[in-house]
Amino acid sequence: MYKPTVKPQSVVINSAVSSSNWITVDHNQNPFNIGFGVVKAGGGDITYTVRHTFNDVDGGGVITEFDHSTVSGKTTSVDGNYAFPVWAVRLVTTAVSGSATASLFLIQGG
């Protein structure tokens, strides 16, 4: 039976200028293959970005973040993927009004 390398994970953000915890992925998986979706829910507006890093987020050093090339500054539900290795992924919001939320759903398979 096939089992994904990283079990499906999700995070929800519902406050302005906030970020989720990092979701560490298996950067040694070959092929790498991460699919994700961000679902906007609730009343009001939300602006968010999916970010990744190549740094060990548990290593205690400086973490340099990069915006996903197509999922940055979004205001509606959208999906995307990572075809090449990154160390970790997270969701960041820059503006929220009303009861809007953004949920990141991520799955990695080989």
Buried (B, 14 or more C-beta within 10 A) or exposed (E): EEEBBBEEBBBEBBEEEBBBEBBBBBBEBEEBBBBBBBBBEBEEEBBBBBBBBEBEBEEEEEBEBEEBEEBBEBEEEBEBBBEEBBBBBBBBBBBBEEEBBBBBBBBBBB
